[in-house]
Amino acid sequence: MARCSAALPIAEPICGIGLGAGLFGEHIRLGGLFLGFEGAAIVLMVVGVVMVARSPLVCGEA
């Protein structure tokens, strides 16, 4: 995975959530603690993908 390809693994689940809510009528809870947990999950996902994309083991630099 190149450093510039970190956007695809981030965008794919977010698009999946949007498609599930839009096309299939899934409900996303946006109140109270649910919003905090969902926000934290997205932040952790982005941080994890960026860390893997920058890893020298993945980029072939090690």
mmJSON file of the N, C-alpha and C atoms, coordinates in Angstrom:
{"data_MODEL":{"atom_site":{
"group_PDB":["ATOM","ATOM","ATOM","ATOM","ATOM","ATOM","ATOM","ATOM","ATOM","ATOM","ATOM","ATOM","ATOM","ATOM","ATOM","ATOM","ATOM","ATOM","ATOM","ATOM","ATOM","ATOM","ATOM","ATOM","ATOM","ATOM","ATOM","ATOM","ATOM","ATOM","ATOM","ATOM","ATOM","ATOM","ATOM","ATOM","ATOM","ATOM","ATOM","ATOM","ATOM","ATOM","ATOM","ATOM","ATOM","ATOM","ATOM","ATOM","ATOM","ATOM","ATOM","ATOM","ATOM","ATOM","ATOM","ATOM","ATOM","ATOM","ATOM","ATOM","ATOM","ATOM","ATOM","ATOM","ATOM","ATOM","ATOM","ATOM","ATOM","ATOM","ATOM","ATOM","ATOM","ATOM","ATOM","ATOM","ATOM","ATOM","ATOM","ATOM","ATOM","ATOM","ATOM","ATOM","ATOM","ATOM","ATOM","ATOM","ATOM","ATOM","ATOM","ATOM","ATOM","ATOM","ATOM","ATOM","ATOM","ATOM","ATOM","ATOM","ATOM","ATOM","ATOM","ATOM","ATOM","ATOM","ATOM","ATOM","ATOM","ATOM","ATOM","ATOM","ATOM","ATOM","ATOM","ATOM","ATOM","ATOM","ATOM","ATOM","ATOM","ATOM","ATOM","ATOM","ATOM","ATOM","ATOM","ATOM","ATOM","ATOM","ATOM","ATOM","ATOM","ATOM","ATOM","ATOM","ATOM","ATOM","ATOM","ATOM","ATOM","ATOM","ATOM","ATOM","ATOM","ATOM","ATOM","ATOM","ATOM","ATOM","ATOM","ATOM","ATOM","ATOM","ATOM","ATOM","ATOM","ATOM","ATOM","ATOM","ATOM","ATOM","ATOM","ATOM","ATOM","ATOM","ATOM","ATOM","ATOM","ATOM","ATOM","ATOM","ATOM","ATOM","ATOM","ATOM","ATOM","ATOM","ATOM","ATOM","ATOM","ATOM","ATOM","ATOM","ATOM","ATOM"],
"id":[1,2,3,4,5,6,7,8,9,10,11,12,13,14,15,16,17,18,19,20,21,22,23,24,25,26,27,28,29,30,31,32,33,34,35,36,37,38,39,40,41,42,43,44,45,46,47,48,49,50,51,52,53,54,55,56,57,58,59,60,61,62,63,64,65,66,67,68,69,70,71,72,73,74,75,76,77,78,79,80,81,82,83,84,85,86,87,88,89,90,91,92,93,94,95,96,97,98,99,100,101,102,103,104,105,106,107,108,109,110,111,112,113,114,115,116,117,118,119,120,121,122,123,124,125,126,127,128,129,130,131,132,133,134,135,136,137,138,139,140,141,142,143,144,145,146,147,148,149,150,151,152,153,154,155,156,157,158,159,160,161,162,163,164,165,166,167,168,169,170,171,172,173,174,175,176,177,178,179,180,181,182,183,184,185,186],
"type_symbol":["N","C","C","N","C","C","N","C","C","N","C","C","N","C","C","N","C","C","N","C","C","N","C","C","N","C","C","N","C","C","N","C","C","N","C","C","N","C","C","N","C","C","N","C","C","N","C","C","N","C","C","N","C","C","N","C","C","N","C","C","N","C","C","N","C","C","N","C","C","N","C","C","N","C","C","N","C","C","N","C","C","N","C","C","N","C","C","N","C","C","N","C","C","N","C","C","N","C","C","N","C","C","N","C","C","N","C","C","N","C","C","N","C","C","N","C","C","N","C","C","N","C","C","N","C","C","N","C","C","N","C","C","N","C","C","N","C","C","N","C","C","N","C","C","N","C","C","N","C","C","N","C","C","N","C","C","N","C","C","N","C","C","N","C","C","N","C","C","N","C","C","N","C","C","N","C","C","N","C","C","N","C","C","N","C","C"],
"label_atom_id":["N","CA","C","N","CA","C","N","CA","C","N","CA","C","N","CA","C","N","CA","C","N","CA","C","N","CA","C","N","CA","C","N","CA","C","N","CA","C","N","CA","C","N","CA","C","N","CA","C","N","CA","C","N","CA","C","N","CA","C","N","CA","C","N","CA","C","N","CA","C","N","CA","C","N","CA","C","N","CA","C","N","CA","C","N","CA","C","N","CA","C","N","CA","C","N","CA","C","N","CA","C","N","CA","C","N","CA","C","N","CA","C","N","CA","C","N","CA","C","N","CA","C","N","CA","C","N","CA","C","N","CA","C","N","CA","C","N","CA","C","N","CA","C","N","CA","C","N","CA","C","N","CA","C","N","CA","C","N","CA","C","N","CA","C","N","CA","C","N","CA","C","N","CA","C","N","CA","C","N","CA","C","N","CA","C","N","CA","C","N","CA","C","N","CA","C","N","CA","C","N","CA","C","N","CA","C","N","CA","C","N","CA","C","N","CA","C"],
"label_alt_id":[null,null,null,null,null,null,null,null,null,null,null,null,null,null,null,null,null,null,null,null,null,null,null,null,null,null,null,null,null,null,null,null,null,null,null,null,null,null,null,null,null,null,null,null,null,null,null,null,null,null,null,null,null,null,null,null,null,null,null,null,null,null,null,null,null,null,null,null,null,null,null,null,null,null,null,null,null,null,null,null,null,null,null,null,null,null,null,null,null,null,null,null,null,null,null,null,null,null,null,null,null,null,null,null,null,null,null,null,null,null,null,null,null,null,null,null,null,null,null,null,null,null,null,null,null,null,null,null,null,null,null,null,null,null,null,null,null,null,null,null,null,null,null,null,null,null,null,null,null,null,null,null,null,null,null,null,null,null,null,null,null,null,null,null,null,null,null,null,null,null,null,null,null,null,null,null,null,null,null,null,null,null,null,null,null,null],
"label_comp_id":["MET","MET","MET","ALA","ALA","ALA","ARG","ARG","ARG","CYS","CYS","CYS","SER","SER","SER","ALA","ALA","ALA","ALA","ALA","ALA","LEU","LEU","LEU","PRO","PRO","PRO","ILE","ILE","ILE","ALA","ALA","ALA","GLU","GLU","GLU","PRO","PRO","PRO","ILE","ILE","ILE","CYS","CYS","CYS","GLY","GLY","GLY","ILE","ILE","ILE","GLY","GLY","GLY","LEU","LEU","LEU","GLY","GLY","GLY","ALA","ALA","ALA","GLY","GLY","GLY","LEU","LEU","LEU","PHE","PHE","PHE","GLY","GLY","GLY","GLU","GLU","GLU","HIS","HIS","HIS","ILE","ILE","ILE","ARG","ARG","ARG","LEU","LEU","LEU","GLY","GLY","GLY","GLY","GLY","GLY","LEU","LEU","LEU","PHE","PHE","PHE","LEU","LEU","LEU","GLY","GLY","GLY","PHE","PHE","PHE","GLU","GLU","GLU","GLY","GLY","GLY","ALA","ALA","ALA","ALA","ALA","ALA","ILE","ILE","ILE","VAL","VAL","VAL","LEU","LEU","LEU","MET","MET","MET","VAL","VAL","VAL","VAL","VAL","VAL","GLY","GLY","GLY","VAL","VAL","VAL","VAL","VAL","VAL","MET","MET","MET","VAL","VAL","VAL","ALA","ALA","ALA","ARG","ARG","ARG","SER","SER","SER","PRO","PRO","PRO","LEU","LEU","LEU","VAL","VAL","VAL","CYS","CYS","CYS","GLY","GLY","GLY","GLU","GLU","GLU","ALA","ALA","ALA"],
"label_asym_id":["A","A","A","A","A","A","A","A","A","A","A","A","A","A","A","A","A","A","A","A","A","A","A","A","A","A","A","A","A","A","A","A","A","A","A","A","A","A","A","A","A","A","A","A","A","A","A","A","A","A","A","A","A","A","A","A","A","A","A","A","A","A","A","A","A","A","A","A","A","A","A","A","A","A","A","A","A","A","A","A","A","A","A","A","A","A","A","A","A","A","A","A","A","A","A","A","A","A","A","A","A","A","A","A","A","A","A","A","A","A","A","A","A","A","A","A","A","A","A","A","A","A","A","A","A","A","A","A","A","A","A","A","A","A","A","A","A","A","A","A","A","A","A","A","A","A","A","A","A","A","A","A","A","A","A","A","A","A","A","A","A","A","A","A","A","A","A","A","A","A","A","A","A","A","A","A","A","A","A","A","A","A","A","A","A","A"],
"label_entity_id":["1","1","1","1","1","1","1","1","1","1","1","1","1","1","1","1","1","1","1","1","1","1","1","1","1","1","1","1","1","1","1","1","1","1","1","1","1","1","1","1","1","1","1","1","1","1","1","1","1","1","1","1","1","1","1","1","1","1","1","1","1","1","1","1","1","1","1","1","1","1","1","1","1","1","1","1","1","1","1","1","1","1","1","1","1","1","1","1","1","1","1","1","1","1","1","1","1","1","1","1","1","1","1","1","1","1","1","1","1","1","1","1","1","1","1","1","1","1","1","1","1","1","1","1","1","1","1","1","1","1","1","1","1","1","1","1","1","1","1","1","1","1","1","1","1","1","1","1","1","1","1","1","1","1","1","1","1","1","1","1","1","1","1","1","1","1","1","1","1","1","1","1","1","1","1","1","1","1","1","1","1","1","1","1","1","1"],
"label_seq_id":[1,1,1,2,2,2,3,3,3,4,4,4,5,5,5,6,6,6,7,7,7,8,8,8,9,9,9,10,10,10,11,11,11,12,12,12,13,13,13,14,14,14,15,15,15,16,16,16,17,17,17,18,18,18,19,19,19,20,20,20,21,21,21,22,22,22,23,23,23,24,24,24,25,25,25,26,26,26,27,27,27,28,28,28,29,29,29,30,30,30,31,31,31,32,32,32,33,33,33,34,34,34,35,35,35,36,36,36,37,37,37,38,38,38,39,39,39,40,40,40,41,41,41,42,42,42,43,43,43,44,44,44,45,45,45,46,46,46,47,47,47,48,48,48,49,49,49,50,50,50,51,51,51,52,52,52,53,53,53,54,54,54,55,55,55,56,56,56,57,57,57,58,58,58,59,59,59,60,60,60,61,61,61,62,62,62],
"pdbx_PDB_ins_code":[null,null,null,null,null,null,null,null,null,null,null,null,null,null,null,null,null,null,null,null,null,null,null,null,null,null,null,null,null,null,null,null,null,null,null,null,null,null,null,null,null,null,null,null,null,null,null,null,null,null,null,null,null,null,null,null,null,null,null,null,null,null,null,null,null,null,null,null,null,null,null,null,null,null,null,null,null,null,null,null,null,null,null,null,null,null,null,null,null,null,null,null,null,null,null,null,null,null,null,null,null,null,null,null,null,null,null,null,null,null,null,null,null,null,null,null,null,null,null,null,null,null,null,null,null,null,null,null,null,null,null,null,null,null,null,null,null,null,null,null,null,null,null,null,null,null,null,null,null,null,null,null,null,null,null,null,null,null,null,null,null,null,null,null,null,null,null,null,null,null,null,null,null,null,null,null,null,null,null,null,null,null,null,null,null,null],
"Cartn_x":[0.855,0.0,0.903,0.773,1.564,1.001,1.828,1.384,0.177,0.088,-1.015,-2.306,-2.249,-3.449,-4.202,-3.923,-4.615,-6.057,-6.415,-7.774,-8.804,-8.451,-9.415,-9.886,-9.003,-9.5,-10.284,-10.078,-10.849,-12.219,-12.262,-13.518,-14.473,-13.958,-14.812,-15.836,-15.439,-16.456,-17.403,-16.898,-17.767,-18.813,-18.413,-19.379,-20.356,-19.877,-20.758,-21.825,-21.444,-22.415,-23.441,-22.975,-23.887,-24.836,-24.319,-25.184,-26.19,-25.762,-26.676,-27.814,-27.474,-28.507,-29.397,-28.795,-29.568,-30.379,-29.762,-30.435,-31.263,-30.773,-31.424,-32.207,-32.26,-33.055,-32.539,-31.242,-30.673,-30.699,-30.865,-30.934,-29.609,-29.141,-27.914,-28.32,-27.972,-28.305,-27.328,-27.858,-27.01,-27.159,-27.809,-28.026,-27.148,-26.846,-26.153,-24.815,-24.631,-23.358,-23.082,-24.134,-23.935,-23.097,-23.359,-22.609,-21.136,-20.876,-19.489,-18.765,-19.44,-18.829,-18.579,-19.523,-19.346,-18.218,-18.15,-17.058,-15.707,-15.636,-14.378,-13.976,-14.937,-14.634,-14.072,-14.634,-14.141,-12.732,-12.493,-11.16,-10.141,-10.477,-9.563,-9.302,-10.315,-10.137,-9.167,-9.342,-8.466,-7.029,-6.853,-5.515,-4.852,-5.596,-5.048,-4.637,-5.463,-5.14,-3.923,-3.846,-2.692,-1.418,-1.493,-0.313,0.156,-0.765,-0.383,0.178,-0.432,0.038,1.445,1.8,3.13,4.16,3.781,4.691,5.777,7.026,8.096,7.979,7.364,7.188,6.241,5.208,4.231,4.783,5.509,6.039,7.275,7.802,8.975,10.28,10.291,11.508,12.335,11.802,12.542,13.213],
"Cartn_y":[-1.164,0.0,1.23,2.059,3.272,4.315,5.277,6.311,7.069,7.228,7.999,7.178,5.89,5.067,4.86,5.681,5.542,6.007,6.79,7.323,6.238,5.25,4.21,3.378,2.866,2.11,2.962,4.273,5.156,5.414,5.67,6.051,4.875,3.679,2.523,2.245,2.145,1.896,3.075,4.3,5.462,5.483,5.158,5.059,3.916,2.821,1.692,2.067,2.848,3.313,4.22,5.117,6.014,5.269,4.273,3.48,2.661,2.106,1.341,2.204,3.416,4.32,4.84,5.162,5.755,4.762,3.655,2.705,1.654,1.226,0.116,0.534,1.829,2.327,1.973,1.697,1.415,2.696,2.532,3.687,3.86,5.093,5.431,6.276,5.821,6.566,7.726,8.925,10.111,10.883,10.317,11.049,10.56,11.466,11.124,10.457,9.356,8.636,7.978,7.662,6.993,7.853,9.147,10.038,10.073,10.082,10.068,8.786,7.65,6.368,6.269,6.733,6.669,7.587,8.772,9.693,9.127,8.531,7.93,6.764,5.971,4.838,5.312,6.374,6.902,7.466,8.182,8.733,7.604,6.561,5.435,4.723,4.604,3.968,4.778,6.09,6.937,6.87,6.959,6.892,5.542,4.458,3.134,2.975,3.441,3.317,4.162,5.366,6.222,5.607,5.041,4.405,3.214,2.411,1.266,1.742,2.772,3.271,3.874,4.391,4.984,4.011,2.794,1.809,1.45,1.427,1.027,-0.43,-1.263,-2.66,-2.799,-1.973,-2.034,-1.367,-0.281,0.465,-0.172,-1.219,-1.894,-1.196,-0.339,0.4,-0.301,-1.348,-2.025,-3.282],
"Cartn_z":[0.0,0.0,0.0,-0.979,-1.036,-0.075,0.242,1.172,0.636,-0.642,-1.215,-1.31,-1.075,-1.219,0.091,1.099,2.38,2.304,1.309,1.215,0.907,0.123,-0.249,0.939,1.796,2.948,3.942,3.934,4.808,4.205,2.905,2.256,2.088,1.913,1.638,2.745,4.029,5.051,5.254,5.079,5.235,4.124,2.906,1.803,2.041,2.597,2.912,3.926,4.917,5.908,5.236,4.391,3.677,2.762,2.05,1.173,1.971,3.089,3.929,4.446,4.857,5.372,4.254,3.118,2.029,1.225,0.828,-0.06,0.667,1.821,2.5,3.74,4.024,5.126,6.504,6.619,7.937,8.773,10.06,10.954,11.675,11.713,12.418,13.617,14.796,16.01,16.173,16.224,16.29,17.593,18.566,19.801,20.933,21.84,23.075,22.884,23.601,23.565,22.217,21.482,20.194,19.251,19.235,18.354,18.755,20.058,20.526,20.152,20.326,19.964,18.464,17.663,16.204,15.758,16.345,16.013,16.398,17.599,18.053,17.154,16.712,15.834,14.497,13.946,12.667,12.839,13.935,14.185,14.342,15.096,15.266,13.944,13.108,11.813,10.951,10.909,10.107,10.624,11.934,12.517,12.197,12.33,12.037,10.585,9.675,8.249,7.903,8.44,8.159,8.736,9.932,10.523,9.692,9.211,8.374,7.046,6.463,5.175,5.261,6.42,6.596,7.134,7.403,7.976,6.967,7.403,6.488,6.04,6.848,6.452,5.272,5.252,4.163,2.91,3.082,1.938,1.333,1.956,1.416,1.716,2.724,3.066,4.13,4.735,5.809,5.304],
"occupancy":[1.0,1.0,1.0,1.0,1.0,1.0,1.0,1.0,1.0,1.0,1.0,1.0,1.0,1.0,1.0,1.0,1.0,1.0,1.0,1.0,1.0,1.0,1.0,1.0,1.0,1.0,1.0,1.0,1.0,1.0,1.0,1.0,1.0,1.0,1.0,1.0,1.0,1.0,1.0,1.0,1.0,1.0,1.0,1.0,1.0,1.0,1.0,1.0,1.0,1.0,1.0,1.0,1.0,1.0,1.0,1.0,1.0,1.0,1.0,1.0,1.0,1.0,1.0,1.0,1.0,1.0,1.0,1.0,1.0,1.0,1.0,1.0,1.0,1.0,1.0,1.0,1.0,1.0,1.0,1.0,1.0,1.0,1.0,1.0,1.0,1.0,1.0,1.0,1.0,1.0,1.0,1.0,1.0,1.0,1.0,1.0,1.0,1.0,1.0,1.0,1.0,1.0,1.0,1.0,1.0,1.0,1.0,1.0,1.0,1.0,1.0,1.0,1.0,1.0,1.0,1.0,1.0,1.0,1.0,1.0,1.0,1.0,1.0,1.0,1.0,1.0,1.0,1.0,1.0,1.0,1.0,1.0,1.0,1.0,1.0,1.0,1.0,1.0,1.0,1.0,1.0,1.0,1.0,1.0,1.0,1.0,1.0,1.0,1.0,1.0,1.0,1.0,1.0,1.0,1.0,1.0,1.0,1.0,1.0,1.0,1.0,1.0,1.0,1.0,1.0,1.0,1.0,1.0,1.0,1.0,1.0,1.0,1.0,1.0,1.0,1.0,1.0,1.0,1.0,1.0,1.0,1.0,1.0,1.0,1.0,1.0],
"B_iso_or_equiv":[0.0,0.0,0.0,0.0,0.0,0.0,0.0,0.0,0.0,0.0,0.0,0.0,0.0,0.0,0.0,0.0,0.0,0.0,0.0,0.0,0.0,0.0,0.0,0.0,0.0,0.0,0.0,0.0,0.0,0.0,0.0,0.0,0.0,0.0,0.0,0.0,0.0,0.0,0.0,0.0,0.0,0.0,0.0,0.0,0.0,0.0,0.0,0.0,0.0,0.0,0.0,0.0,0.0,0.0,0.0,0.0,0.0,0.0,0.0,0.0,0.0,0.0,0.0,0.0,0.0,0.0,0.0,0.0,0.0,0.0,0.0,0.0,0.0,0.0,0.0,0.0,0.0,0.0,0.0,0.0,0.0,0.0,0.0,0.0,0.0,0.0,0.0,0.0,0.0,0.0,0.0,0.0,0.0,0.0,0.0,0.0,0.0,0.0,0.0,0.0,0.0,0.0,0.0,0.0,0.0,0.0,0.0,0.0,0.0,0.0,0.0,0.0,0.0,0.0,0.0,0.0,0.0,0.0,0.0,0.0,0.0,0.0,0.0,0.0,0.0,0.0,0.0,0.0,0.0,0.0,0.0,0.0,0.0,0.0,0.0,0.0,0.0,0.0,0.0,0.0,0.0,0.0,0.0,0.0,0.0,0.0,0.0,0.0,0.0,0.0,0.0,0.0,0.0,0.0,0.0,0.0,0.0,0.0,0.0,0.0,0.0,0.0,0.0,0.0,0.0,0.0,0.0,0.0,0.0,0.0,0.0,0.0,0.0,0.0,0.0,0.0,0.0,0.0,0.0,0.0,0.0,0.0,0.0,0.0,0.0,0.0],
"pdbx_formal_charge":[null,null,null,null,null,null,null,null,null,null,null,null,null,null,null,null,null,null,null,null,null,null,null,null,null,null,null,null,null,null,null,null,null,null,null,null,null,null,null,null,null,null,null,null,null,null,null,null,null,null,null,null,null,null,null,null,null,null,null,null,null,null,null,null,null,null,null,null,null,null,null,null,null,null,null,null,null,null,null,null,null,null,null,null,null,null,null,null,null,null,null,null,null,null,null,null,null,null,null,null,null,null,null,null,null,null,null,null,null,null,null,null,null,null,null,null,null,null,null,null,null,null,null,null,null,null,null,null,null,null,null,null,null,null,null,null,null,null,null,null,null,null,null,null,null,null,null,null,null,null,null,null,null,null,null,null,null,null,null,null,null,null,null,null,null,null,null,null,null,null,null,null,null,null,null,null,null,null,null,null,null,null,null,null,null,null],
"auth_seq_id":[1,1,1,2,2,2,3,3,3,4,4,4,5,5,5,6,6,6,7,7,7,8,8,8,9,9,9,10,10,10,11,11,11,12,12,12,13,13,13,14,14,14,15,15,15,16,16,16,17,17,17,18,18,18,19,19,19,20,20,20,21,21,21,22,22,22,23,23,23,24,24,24,25,25,25,26,26,26,27,27,27,28,28,28,29,29,29,30,30,30,31,31,31,32,32,32,33,33,33,34,34,34,35,35,35,36,36,36,37,37,37,38,38,38,39,39,39,40,40,40,41,41,41,42,42,42,43,43,43,44,44,44,45,45,45,46,46,46,47,47,47,48,48,48,49,49,49,50,50,50,51,51,51,52,52,52,53,53,53,54,54,54,55,55,55,56,56,56,57,57,57,58,58,58,59,59,59,60,60,60,61,61,61,62,62,62],
"auth_comp_id":["MET","MET","MET","ALA","ALA","ALA","ARG","ARG","ARG","CYS","CYS","CYS","SER","SER","SER","ALA","ALA","ALA","ALA","ALA","ALA","LEU","LEU","LEU","PRO","PRO","PRO","ILE","ILE","ILE","ALA","ALA","ALA","GLU","GLU","GLU","PRO","PRO","PRO","ILE","ILE","ILE","CYS","CYS","CYS","GLY","GLY","GLY","ILE","ILE","ILE","GLY","GLY","GLY","LEU","LEU","LEU","GLY","GLY","GLY","ALA","ALA","ALA","GLY","GLY","GLY","LEU","LEU","LEU","PHE","PHE","PHE","GLY","GLY","GLY","GLU","GLU","GLU","HIS","HIS","HIS","ILE","ILE","ILE","ARG","ARG","ARG","LEU","LEU","LEU","GLY","GLY","GLY","GLY","GLY","GLY","LEU","LEU","LEU","PHE","PHE","PHE","LEU","LEU","LEU","GLY","GLY","GLY","PHE","PHE","PHE","GLU","GLU","GLU","GLY","GLY","GLY","ALA","ALA","ALA","ALA","ALA","ALA","ILE","ILE","ILE","VAL","VAL","VAL","LEU","LEU","LEU","MET","MET","MET","VAL","VAL","VAL","VAL","VAL","VAL","GLY","GLY","GLY","VAL","VAL","VAL","VAL","VAL","VAL","MET","MET","MET","VAL","VAL","VAL","ALA","ALA","ALA","ARG","ARG","ARG","SER","SER","SER","PRO","PRO","PRO","LEU","LEU","LEU","VAL","VAL","VAL","CYS","CYS","CYS","GLY","GLY","GLY","GLU","GLU","GLU","ALA","ALA","ALA"],
"auth_asym_id":["A","A","A","A","A","A","A","A","A","A","A","A","A","A","A","A","A","A","A","A","A","A","A","A","A","A","A","A","A","A","A","A","A","A","A","A","A","A","A","A","A","A","A","A","A","A","A","A","A","A","A","A","A","A","A","A","A","A","A","A","A","A","A","A","A","A","A","A","A","A","A","A","A","A","A","A","A","A","A","A","A","A","A","A","A","A","A","A","A","A","A","A","A","A","A","A","A","A","A","A","A","A","A","A","A","A","A","A","A","A","A","A","A","A","A","A","A","A","A","A","A","A","A","A","A","A","A","A","A","A","A","A","A","A","A","A","A","A","A","A","A","A","A","A","A","A","A","A","A","A","A","A","A","A","A","A","A","A","A","A","A","A","A","A","A","A","A","A","A","A","A","A","A","A","A","A","A","A","A","A","A","A","A","A","A","A"],
"auth_atom_id":["N","CA","C","N","CA","C","N","CA","C","N","CA","C","N","CA","C","N","CA","C","N","CA","C","N","CA","C","N","CA","C","N","CA","C","N","CA","C","N","CA","C","N","CA","C","N","CA","C","N","CA","C","N","CA","C","N","CA","C","N","CA","C","N","CA","C","N","CA","C","N","CA","C","N","CA","C","N","CA","C","N","CA","C","N","CA","C","N","CA","C","N","CA","C","N","CA","C","N","CA","C","N","CA","C","N","CA","C","N","CA","C","N","CA","C","N","CA","C","N","CA","C","N","CA","C","N","CA","C","N","CA","C","N","CA","C","N","CA","C","N","CA","C","N","CA","C","N","CA","C","N","CA","C","N","CA","C","N","CA","C","N","CA","C","N","CA","C","N","CA","C","N","CA","C","N","CA","C","N","CA","C","N","CA","C","N","CA","C","N","CA","C","N","CA","C","N","CA","C","N","CA","C","N","CA","C","N","CA","C","N","CA","C","N","CA","C"],
"pdbx_PDB_model_num":[1,1,1,1,1,1,1,1,1,1,1,1,1,1,1,1,1,1,1,1,1,1,1,1,1,1,1,1,1,1,1,1,1,1,1,1,1,1,1,1,1,1,1,1,1,1,1,1,1,1,1,1,1,1,1,1,1,1,1,1,1,1,1,1,1,1,1,1,1,1,1,1,1,1,1,1,1,1,1,1,1,1,1,1,1,1,1,1,1,1,1,1,1,1,1,1,1,1,1,1,1,1,1,1,1,1,1,1,1,1,1,1,1,1,1,1,1,1,1,1,1,1,1,1,1,1,1,1,1,1,1,1,1,1,1,1,1,1,1,1,1,1,1,1,1,1,1,1,1,1,1,1,1,1,1,1,1,1,1,1,1,1,1,1,1,1,1,1,1,1,1,1,1,1,1,1,1,1,1,1,1,1,1,1,1,1]
}}}
